[in-house]
Amino acid sequence: MFKTKNVAIAALALSSLLIAFSGSHPTSSSGGYTSAPGDGVCSQCHTDNNTSLDGDYTVTGIPVDIEANTTYTVDI
């Protein structure tokens, strides 16, 4: 009984640690780079190299008058 209880506690502790650290790598969803207090910021890895991108885009399909509960197709 005592050994089974220790194994269960160890398994629970290991599972908790795995879950706690599963999202801590920078390539995961937040990775600790959310700019929240105590967190890092995206610019620690991503520099300003892409701020001078140039290009054009066109948005079509936006009507002059919009009616409630109506679906519109907008192309970009």
N, C-alpha and C positions, 0 to 999 in steps of 0.2 A: 504494500500500500504506500509506504513512504517513498520507495523508489519510483513508482508510477506517478506520484504527485510531483516529485522533482523533475521528472521527464516532461510532464505536462507544463510545468512552470517554465522550464527552459525552452520548450517549443513555442510557448506564447511570447516569451521575451524575444526570441530570435525572429519570430514572425513580425512582432511590433517594430523591431529594428529594420527589418527589410522593407516594410511599408514606409517607415519614416524616412529612409534614405533613398527610396526608389525614384524620386523626382528631383534629386539634388544635382544632377549633371546638367551643364549649360545647354545641352541639346534637347532637354525635355521641355515640357510645356512652359514652366516659369523658370526653373533652375536657379532660383534665387536672384534673378535679374529683373525684378518688377519695378524698380525705383521706389519701392515702399521703404519706410524707415527700417534700417538694419539690412536691407537688401542691396545688391549691386545694381548697376544700370547697364543697359544694352551696349552703350558705347565703350564698355570695358573690352568688348570683343569686336564690335562693329564700329569702324572708324568713319570719318566723313568722306571717304573716297567716292561715294555714290551720290553726293549732293548736287553735282553738276550735270545730272542726266538731262537730256533734251528730247523733246518729242511732241507730237500733237495727238489729240483725241477728239472725237466727235460724238456727241450724244444726240440721238434722234428718237422720236416717238413720244416726246412729252407734249401733251395737248395744251392749248392756251387756257381752256376752261377744264377744271378737274371736277368730276362728279363723285360724290360719296358712294361707297360700295361698288366701285367700278374697277376692274383690273385693266391695267395698261401694259403694253409691251414696250420696253425701253431698250434701245440698242446702244452700246458703247463701242 
